[in-house]
């Protein structure tokens, strides 16, 4: 089985190393970096060009991109594993507020630089259960322009919400969330109601970054 692993915001393909190390031998894993310089839709499609026909696994931002790819290119997405991912923000006002917030973050990167920004980013409550080692800081993007691009072009504020298209998914979908990440547990449950071929996997004792905190859980989901 061929699997394409797509990282989240500020991460590179190397963030999947601990997952790759525990994958069953029957799985051929391809880690990718998120393409640069494109808008959200074109980035999703470029991932498909890079990965080809495969099972796609995406974390957070990477999960949103994989979801868009599966909806637009069902011919190449055999199965989806979405980790702490969302179909976007349905409410227009909330989406506009997120767009402004992401722009503020991009300006923070421009003002303070990638290193200082990443320190603050990983200090969020969202990652409270993530140890420094698990955070794989060495595998994070340190290029200011790349972080700013991801915030401006690939964030939830700029993304067209996909809630109303979830019933169009033809590939089986595994929705993975950490037990301690209550917001995304609720989102996964709502997505499950709309996706015919879906299952929810709540991983005990971990937060948002399931693949970093419990890489074995990803391997188990892919081996199932």
N, C-alpha and C positions, 0 to 999 in steps of 0.2 A: 504494500500500500504506500502510495506517495502522499506525503503530507507537506504542506507549505505553512510555515510559521511566521506570522506577521506581528511585529512588536507594537507597543503602545507609544504614547508621547514621550519624547526624549530618549527612547531606547533604540538600540540597534539590534541587528540579528543575533548578536552575541548574547543578548539577554535570555535567549532560549537555551543556552549551553547546558544548563543543569537538567532541563527537560529532555534534550537530545540524549544526554548520557544515560537516561533511564528508560528510553523507549524500547519496546520489543524489537527484536532483530528483524521481524517481518516488515517493519516500517522504515521507509526511506525518507529521511527528513531533509527539507530544504529551508534554511533560514534566509530571510530576505531583509534588506533595509527598505524603509518606506521611500518611494521615489521622491525626488526633489523638484520644486518649481512648477508643479501642476495644481489645478484646482481639485476639489474633493472627488468629483466624479471621474476625472481623467486619472487621478492617482489610483483610485480603485481599479479602473480598467487596466492601467499599466501593471498593477500587481498580477492581474490575470495573464497578461502577456509574458511576464517574468516567470510565473509559476506553472502555467499550463493547466491541463486537466489534473485535478488532485482533490484531496481533502484539505480544506483551508481552516487554519486555527488562528484566531486573532484575539489579542488582548486589548481591551479598552478602545483607544483610537483605532488600533489595528482591527479590532472586532467590528467596529462601525464600517470600516473600509471593506472588510470581507463580506459583510451583510449586503452592502450596495453592489459588490461584485456578483454575489449569488443571485440577486434580483435581476441584474442587467445581463449577466452571462451564465444562465443556468446550465449551459452546455459544458462548462468546464469545472463547475463546483459540484463535486460528487457528494460532499457532506460538509457541514459547518460545525465547528466548535467555537462558540463565542464566550470569551472569558471576561466577566465584568463589563459587558458591553450594553449599549442602549441603541434603539432605533432613532434616537434624536429627541429634540424637544418639540412637542406638539404645539404648545401655546406660543403664539407669535410674540407676545410681550416678553415672556420668559426667554425666548430665543434671542430677541434683540438685546435683552439685558446680558445674556451670556456672551454675545458678540462684543459688547462694550467691555465686559470683564476680560475676555481674551485679548482684546486690544491693549488694555491696561497692563496685562502680563507681558505682552510683546514689548511694550515700552519699558517695562522693568528690565527685561533682558538687554535691551538697547542701552539703558542707563548703567546697569550694574555689571553686565557681563554674564556669560553662561554659568560660570562656576558658582557665583553668589546666588543666582536664580535657582539653580538645582538644589542648593542647600536648603533654601526656603521651600521649594516644591516638595522635597522629601520630608520636610518637617510638618507637613499637613496632617491633620487628624486621620485623613483617608489612609495614610500609610503608617499609622501608629504601631501596628503589630509587625512591621517590617524591620528586621535588623539591618544594621549598616552593611553587613556582609551580603545578606539576601538582596539588598537594593541594587547590587551590582553596579555601583557607582562608576567603576572603570569602564563599563559598557554603555555609559550614557553619552549623549551627544554634547559636545562642548563648543560647537560652532554657533555663535550668536545668530547668524542669518538663518540657519536651519531651524533652530528653535522658534524664531520669530515667524518663519514661514508656516510651521506646523500649527502654531497658535492662530494665525490669521486665515489660513486656507483649509485646515483640516479639523477645526474645532466644532463643537456641537452648535455654536451660534451660527456658523455659516452653512452647516449641513442641512439639506432638505430632510425633514422628518420622514421616516419610513414606516411609521405605525400602520398606516392604511394600506401598505403593500405587503405586510407580513403574511397574509393569507395566500400570496402568490408564490411563496417559496416552494420549490419542488424537492429540494435536497433535505435529508434528515438533519435536524439541528439539535446539538447538545448545548444547553445554556448552563455555564459554570459560574458559580459565585461563591464567595467566602461567607461563611456563617455570620461573621461579625460585621459584614458590610450590609447593614439592614436596607439601605436605600436600593442597592442593586439586587438584593434578594427579592424585594417587591417588584422591581422592574422585570426580573426574570419570570416571575409568576405571571405578570401581565402579558409578557411576550408569549409565554407558553399557551395561554388561552387563545391566542390568535394564530399560532403556527401548528398546523395539523400534525406534522411529523416532528415533534419536539419532545425533549426530556429535560428536566431540571436536575442539576447536580449541585447540591449545597455542600461545600467542603468544610468540615468541622474545624473550628479553632483558628481560622485564618481570616484575613481581611480582604481588601480590594485586589491586591497583586497575587492572585492564587498561584500563578505559574512560578513566581519567585519564592513564595512561602512553602508551597507544597508541590514541587514538580511531579512527584509521583502520581498525584491526582490526575494530571493531564494525561500521563501515560496510561493510566487505568481507563480513562474515558475513551482514548483512542483505541485501546485494545478490546474494548467491549464490543 
